[in-house]
Amino acid sequence: MRTPAPVAALLVIACALLALNLAAPRPADAQQPAASDEPTRLAVLWTSGDPEVAHRVGLMFTHATRRAQWWDETRLIIWGPSARLLAADKDLQAKIAEMKADGVMVQACVVCADSYGVTEELRAMDIEVKPMGAPLTGLLKASDWEVLTF
């Protein structure tokens, strides 16, 4: 059975594009971001109450940035539903403890924590729980901070 001409043509084009992509020059270390003379700072605003977002994206990336030293400073801000999720999830609590041990600064919004009734649970995890509106605004306005939200 013969392949129809339009399908054969698409296969040839796809193979050519793949070959061009594979032949393209790659940076020596594609895993390591470019170095900078200026200090780099990342604040991750964790707002999601979805455990999958926490386990598979937000905390995983935040921890990796600190461990790999992609940023000079990494800060995690617990805001909204993430406070309730953290207070109830022992695996996330262990992850936060590990992140803190590796140098991630962890803070939580007291207004959010109070609204979910979890302020004392977060403080028991040695998380700085305080008003975060003004500090977050400062980070958003600062030219030396990148802010990422999950």
Contacts in CASP RR format, 6 or more apart in sequence:
PFRMAT RR
TARGET T0000
AUTHOR 0000-0000-0000
METHOD contacts of the structure
MODEL  1
MRTPAPVAALLVIACALLALNLAAPRPADAQQPAASDEPTRLAVLWTSGD
PEVAHRVGLMFTHATRRAQWWDETRLIIWGPSARLLAADKDLQAKIAEMK
ADGVMVQACVVCADSYGVTEELRAMDIEVKPMGAPLTGLLKASDWEVLTF
3 11 0 8 1.000
32 68 0 8 1.000
32 70 0 8 1.000
33 70 0 8 1.000
38 144 0 8 1.000
39 72 0 8 1.000
39 73 0 8 1.000
39 144 0 8 1.000
40 70 0 8 1.000
40 71 0 8 1.000
40 72 0 8 1.000
40 73 0 8 1.000
40 146 0 8 1.000
41 71 0 8 1.000
41 72 0 8 1.000
41 73 0 8 1.000
41 74 0 8 1.000
41 75 0 8 1.000
41 144 0 8 1.000
41 145 0 8 1.000
41 146 0 8 1.000
42 62 0 8 1.000
42 65 0 8 1.000
42 70 0 8 1.000
42 71 0 8 1.000
42 73 0 8 1.000
42 74 0 8 1.000
42 75 0 8 1.000
42 145 0 8 1.000
42 146 0 8 1.000
42 147 0 8 1.000
42 148 0 8 1.000
43 75 0 8 1.000
43 76 0 8 1.000
43 77 0 8 1.000
43 136 0 8 1.000
43 139 0 8 1.000
43 145 0 8 1.000
43 146 0 8 1.000
43 147 0 8 1.000
43 148 0 8 1.000
44 58 0 8 1.000
44 61 0 8 1.000
44 62 0 8 1.000
44 74 0 8 1.000
44 75 0 8 1.000
44 76 0 8 1.000
44 77 0 8 1.000
44 147 0 8 1.000
44 148 0 8 1.000
44 149 0 8 1.000
44 150 0 8 1.000
45 77 0 8 1.000
45 79 0 8 1.000
45 136 0 8 1.000
45 147 0 8 1.000
45 148 0 8 1.000
45 149 0 8 1.000
45 150 0 8 1.000
46 54 0 8 1.000
46 58 0 8 1.000
46 59 0 8 1.000
46 62 0 8 1.000
46 76 0 8 1.000
46 77 0 8 1.000
46 78 0 8 1.000
46 79 0 8 1.000
46 82 0 8 1.000
46 149 0 8 1.000
46 150 0 8 1.000
47 79 0 8 1.000
47 80 0 8 1.000
47 81 0 8 1.000
47 82 0 8 1.000
47 149 0 8 1.000
47 150 0 8 1.000
48 54 0 8 1.000
48 58 0 8 1.000
48 81 0 8 1.000
48 82 0 8 1.000
48 85 0 8 1.000
48 150 0 8 1.000
49 80 0 8 1.000
49 81 0 8 1.000
49 82 0 8 1.000
49 84 0 8 1.000
49 85 0 8 1.000
50 85 0 8 1.000
51 85 0 8 1.000
51 89 0 8 1.000
51 92 0 8 1.000
53 150 0 8 1.000
54 82 0 8 1.000
54 85 0 8 1.000
54 86 0 8 1.000
54 89 0 8 1.000
54 92 0 8 1.000
54 150 0 8 1.000
55 91 0 8 1.000
55 92 0 8 1.000
55 95 0 8 1.000
57 150 0 8 1.000
58 150 0 8 1.000
59 76 0 8 1.000
59 92 0 8 1.000
59 95 0 8 1.000
59 96 0 8 1.000
59 99 0 8 1.000
61 150 0 8 1.000
62 74 0 8 1.000
62 76 0 8 1.000
62 99 0 8 1.000
62 104 0 8 1.000
63 95 0 8 1.000
63 98 0 8 1.000
63 99 0 8 1.000
63 102 0 8 1.000
63 104 0 8 1.000
64 70 0 8 1.000
65 71 0 8 1.000
65 74 0 8 1.000
66 74 0 8 1.000
66 99 0 8 1.000
66 102 0 8 1.000
66 103 0 8 1.000
66 104 0 8 1.000
67 102 0 8 1.000
71 146 0 8 1.000
73 105 0 8 1.000
74 103 0 8 1.000
74 104 0 8 1.000
74 105 0 8 1.000
75 104 0 8 1.000
75 105 0 8 1.000
75 106 0 8 1.000
75 107 0 8 1.000
75 139 0 8 1.000
76 96 0 8 1.000
76 99 0 8 1.000
76 104 0 8 1.000
76 105 0 8 1.000
76 106 0 8 1.000
76 107 0 8 1.000
77 107 0 8 1.000
77 108 0 8 1.000
77 109 0 8 1.000
77 132 0 8 1.000
77 136 0 8 1.000
78 86 0 8 1.000
78 106 0 8 1.000
78 107 0 8 1.000
78 108 0 8 1.000
78 109 0 8 1.000
78 112 0 8 1.000
78 113 0 8 1.000
78 122 0 8 1.000
78 127 0 8 1.000
79 108 0 8 1.000
79 109 0 8 1.000
79 112 0 8 1.000
79 132 0 8 1.000
79 136 0 8 1.000
80 109 0 8 1.000
80 112 0 8 1.000
80 115 0 8 1.000
80 116 0 8 1.000
81 116 0 8 1.000
83 108 0 8 1.000
83 109 0 8 1.000
83 112 0 8 1.000
83 113 0 8 1.000
83 116 0 8 1.000
83 118 0 8 1.000
83 122 0 8 1.000
84 116 0 8 1.000
84 117 0 8 1.000
84 118 0 8 1.000
85 92 0 8 1.000
86 92 0 8 1.000
86 93 0 8 1.000
86 96 0 8 1.000
86 118 0 8 1.000
86 122 0 8 1.000
86 125 0 8 1.000
87 116 0 8 1.000
87 117 0 8 1.000
87 118 0 8 1.000
87 121 0 8 1.000
87 122 0 8 1.000
93 125 0 8 1.000
96 106 0 8 1.000
96 125 0 8 1.000
96 127 0 8 1.000
97 125 0 8 1.000
99 106 0 8 1.000
100 106 0 8 1.000
100 126 0 8 1.000
105 128 0 8 1.000
106 127 0 8 1.000
106 128 0 8 1.000
107 127 0 8 1.000
107 128 0 8 1.000
107 129 0 8 1.000
107 130 0 8 1.000
107 132 0 8 1.000
107 135 0 8 1.000
108 122 0 8 1.000
108 127 0 8 1.000
108 128 0 8 1.000
108 129 0 8 1.000
108 130 0 8 1.000
108 132 0 8 1.000
109 129 0 8 1.000
109 130 0 8 1.000
109 131 0 8 1.000
109 132 0 8 1.000
109 133 0 8 1.000
110 119 0 8 1.000
110 129 0 8 1.000
110 130 0 8 1.000
110 131 0 8 1.000
110 132 0 8 1.000
111 131 0 8 1.000
111 132 0 8 1.000
112 132 0 8 1.000
113 119 0 8 1.000
113 122 0 8 1.000
113 129 0 8 1.000
119 129 0 8 1.000
122 129 0 8 1.000
123 129 0 8 1.000
136 147 0 8 1.000
138 145 0 8 1.000
139 145 0 8 1.000
139 147 0 8 1.000
140 147 0 8 1.000
END
